[in-house]
Amino acid sequence: MLFIYYPRCSTCQKAKKWLDENGFEYDEQHIVEDNPDYDQLRTLYEKSGLPLKRFFNTSGKIYREMQLKDKLPEMSEEEQLKILSSEGMLVKRPIIETEDTVLTGFRQKEWEEKLK
């Protein structure tokens, strides 16, 4: 299991605590120091079955500064993945990847259903 997170993010801290309390073993990937690259993001996106927009940190400062809310609908998947891979703070966090599942953000009920 891979846990992609930003240590100072309160949601990531809650998710990490939940994983630890429930006995999950995982590898960590710091989303800023080791931002997922284009290929990793494409794999996560394809494996997840989620809309690509779910991989964007839509409440983040950089997302707003780049005015991505207005630009994303006009962009190809490739362009969106390239932008995501350019800046870790644009990526929704945390992300959990298991052998057959990818989840973005921490919604405890969803994690309980998909990971247990």
HELIX and SHEET records of a PDB file:
HELIX    1   1 SER A   10  GLU A   21  1                                  12    
HELIX    2   2 TYR A   38  SER A   48  1                                  11    
HELIX    3   3 LEU A   52  PHE A   55  5                                   4    
HELIX    4   4 LYS A   61  GLU A   65  1                                   5    
HELIX    5   5 LEU A   68  LYS A   71  1                                   4    
HELIX    6   6 LEU A   72  GLU A   74  5                                   3    
HELIX    7   7 GLU A   77  SER A   86  1                                  10    
HELIX    8   8 GLY A   88  LEU A   90  5                                   3    
HELIX    9   9 GLN A  108  LEU A  115  1                                   8    
SHEET    1   A 4 ASP A  27  HIS A  30  0                                        
SHEET    2   A 4 LEU A   2  TYR A   5  1                                        
SHEET    3   A 4 ILE A  95  GLU A  97 -1                                        
SHEET    4   A 4 VAL A 102  THR A 104 -1                                        
END                                                                             
